[in-house]
């Protein structure tokens, strides 16, 4: 049975008792010639937490089935320090979920910087070295332009 358009556009709200604990870790991949660390995300949830995620994913599945062009507000962001994420036990991670359709595919790839060259593979340490180098360059550029000061962190 199809949901009404009004219900689909309203984002699900987590129940009062919903709890998600998100942690970032890594595993050791020994499937190739050498060992390397691969990042992983672990999500622990109580029943209400998983129900909330199911509601979010169900709504996103409906949006992804739509043949309409995306309006740009279909994505769902789970801020790292807001309910239902348990900020006391979770790592500092944010999640953004967005429906991908035939109509919005090109725009979404552009928005999120996705192409065949941007896929991250290999050693976790090499990946983060690249992120650190990029971040250092960006912060240095912002300092030179006067956009980054102790009273204005971003």
N, C-alpha and C positions, 0 to 999 in steps of 0.2 A: 504494500500500500504506500503510495507516494505521500510525502509530507507536504504541507502547504508552504508556499514561498515565504510567508512571514516567519514560519517556524525555522526554516532552513537558514535564513539570514541572521537569526539571533544565535549568538554563540552559546554553547553549553556552559553552565556554571558548575563548578565542583561542589559536591555536598560538604556540609560542615565537617564531617569526619574523614573526608578524603585526605589521603597522605601519599605523597610520592617522595622517594629518596633517590636521588640521582648521583651516581658516582662515576668518575672517569678513572679508568685503569688501563692496563695493557696486558697483552698476552704475548708469549714468545712463539713466533712462527718458525718452525723448523722444517717446513715443507720444501724449501729450495736448497740451494747450495750452502747457504749460511743461515745463522740464526739472526732474526731481527725482531724488535718489539713492534707490535701493532696495537694502536689505541682501540679501546672498547668503551662503550657506555653501558653501565649497569643501572637498571631501573627496578627498584623494589616498590611495591604498592600494596595497600590494603584493598579490600573489595571495592570500597567507594572510590579509591584512586584509580583502579583499573576500569571501573564503570565510567568515570569521567573521561579517561582516555578513549574508551570505546565510543562514547558519545561524540567526542571531538573527531575521531577518525571516521565515524559514521557520517557525520555532517560533511567532512572533507571528501568522502567517497561520493556523496551525492553531488557535490560541486564539481568533482573531477569527471562525472558522467555527463555533465551539462555540455551542450553544444554551443552555449553562448560564450562570447568573448569575456574573459575575466575582467572584473571591474577593478581589481587591484586590492580589494579588502578581504579576500577570501582566506588569506593566511591566518594562522593562529600562532601566537607567540606565548610561550610559557616562561614568564620572567623568573629568574633564578631565585629570587628571595620572596616570592609571593605564593600564597596558598593556591594550590594544594602541595607545593613543594616544601618539604621540611628543610628550612634554611639552616637549622642547627646541625643537621646530619648530612646534608648534601654538599657535594662539591660545587664550585662556582661555575655552573653551566647554564646556558639558555638554550631553548629549543624553539625552532620555527618550523611549522608544518604548513605546506601550501599545496593545493590541488594542481595537478598538471593535466592539461587538456591539449587536444590537437590545435585548438585556437590560440592558446596562450603559451605554448611550448617555447617558441623563439624569445618572447618577451621575458619569460621566467628564467631562461638560461642566461639572458643578458643581465637581468636584475641580480642574479646570484652568482654571476661570473663562472658559469658552467660551460665547459667545452672539453673535448677529448684531451687537451693538453693540461687542463687544470686538475685532473684526477690525481689524488694523492696515493702513492704506493711506496713500498719499501720501508726503510728504517724510520721509526718514530723520531729518533734523535736527529736525523737529517732533515726531516720535515719541520721540526720545531726550530732547527738552526735557520732554515729559510724564513720562517715566521719571525724569529728574533731579528734577523738582518733587515727584513722589510719594516718591522715595527720601529727599529732604531733609526732607519732612514726617514721614516714618516715623522717621528717625533723630532728629529733634528731639523727637518724642513719646517715643521710647525713652530719650533722655537725661533728659527731665523725669521719667520714671518710674523712673530709676535703673538701667535694664536695660542701658544701653550706657555702659561706662566704658573707659578705656585698657587696663585689664587684662582686660576682658571684652568683646571686640569684637562678640559676638553671643550 
